[in-house]
Amino acid sequence: MNTTTPKPLINKVALVTGGSRSIGAAIAKRLAADGAAVALTYSASPDKADEVVRAIEVAGGRALAIRADAGDAAAVKASVQNGADLRPAGHPGQQRRHRDRETRG
């Protein structure tokens, strides 16, 4: 990440459904480059999701891959809750949770 450019999404968390491949991966990386911590969901590509997370982290960002079916409302809700763990320490509503990376509805 280029540290000389403004980061309008600093201290924000973004959730990208389908963020392990193609457009979703590009969106996740761009949000991270703009300063957001990124939670991304995937359903069948854990290796690709891990690649996106590693790319974000190597560039100095924060990311989390969550297995969730975007067609399952309960799984998406759980993804939002898990993604909230990426909020900065001390952020209002910050909670620490122990959870499995896999989210099922």
C-alpha positions in Angstrom: 0.0 0.0 0.0 1.2 3.5 -0.8 1.4 5.3 2.5 1.6 8.8 0.9 -1.9 8.7 -0.5 -5.0 9.5 1.7 -6.8 6.6 3.1 -10.4 7.6 3.3 -11.6 4.3 4.8 -9.1 4.2 7.8 -10.8 2.8 10.9 -13.6 1.3 8.8 -14.5 -2.3 8.2 -15.8 -3.6 4.8 -17.5 -6.9 4.2 -17.1 -8.2 0.6 -19.3 -11.2 -0.2 -17.7 -13.4 -2.8 -14.4 -11.7 -2.1 -12.1 -14.6 -3.0 -12.2 -14.3 -6.8 -12.4 -12.0 -9.7 -14.3 -8.7 -9.1 -14.8 -9.5 -5.4 -11.1 -10.0 -4.9 -10.3 -6.7 -6.7 -12.9 -4.8 -4.6 -11.5 -6.3 -1.4 -8.0 -5.2 -2.3 -9.1 -1.7 -3.3 -11.0 -1.2 -0.1 -7.9 -2.3 1.8 -5.7 0.0 -0.2 -8.1 2.8 0.8 -7.6 1.9 4.5 -10.5 -0.4 5.4 -10.0 -3.6 7.2 -11.7 -6.2 5.0 -13.7 -9.3 5.9 -14.4 -11.3 2.8 -16.6 -14.3 2.3 -16.1 -17.3 0.1 -18.1 -20.5 -0.4 -15.8 -22.9 -2.2 -12.4 -21.4 -2.6 -10.5 -21.3 0.7 -7.1 -21.2 -1.0 -8.1 -18.2 -3.2 -9.6 -16.5 -0.2 -6.3 -17.0 1.7 -4.4 -15.6 -1.3 -6.5 -12.4 -1.2 -6.0 -12.1 2.6 -2.3 -12.6 2.3 -2.1 -10.0 -0.5 -3.9 -7.4 1.6 -1.7 -8.2 4.7 1.5 -8.0 2.7 0.5 -4.6 1.5 0.0 -3.5 5.1 -3.7 -4.1 5.5 -5.9 -6.2 7.7 -8.2 -8.9 6.4 -10.2 -12.0 7.4 -11.7 -14.7 5.2 -15.0 -16.2 6.3 -16.6 -19.3 4.8 -20.3 -18.4 4.2 -22.9 -18.9 1.6 -24.2 -15.5 0.4 -27.5 -17.1 -0.3 -28.0 -18.1 3.4 -29.3 -15.1 5.4 -28.1 -16.5 8.7 -24.6 -17.1 7.3 -24.4 -13.6 6.0 -25.6 -12.2 9.4 -22.9 -14.2 11.1 -20.3 -12.9 8.6 -21.2 -9.4 9.5 -20.7 -10.2 13.2 -17.4 -11.9 12.6 -16.2 -9.1 10.3 -16.9 -6.6 13.2 -14.0 -8.2 15.0 -11.7 -6.3 12.6 -12.8 -3.0 14.2 -9.9 -1.2 15.8 -9.3 -1.8 19.5 -11.2 0.7 21.5 -13.8 1.2 18.8 -17.3 1.6 20.3 -18.9 -1.9 20.2 -15.6 -3.7 19.8 -15.9 -7.2 21.2 -13.4 -10.1 21.1 -14.9 -13.3 20.1 -13.5 -16.8 19.8 -14.9 -18.3 16.7 -14.3 -20.8 14.0 -13.4 -19.3 10.6 -16.2 -21.3 9.0 -19.7 -19.6 9.4 -22.8 -21.7 8.9 -26.3 -20.5 9.1 
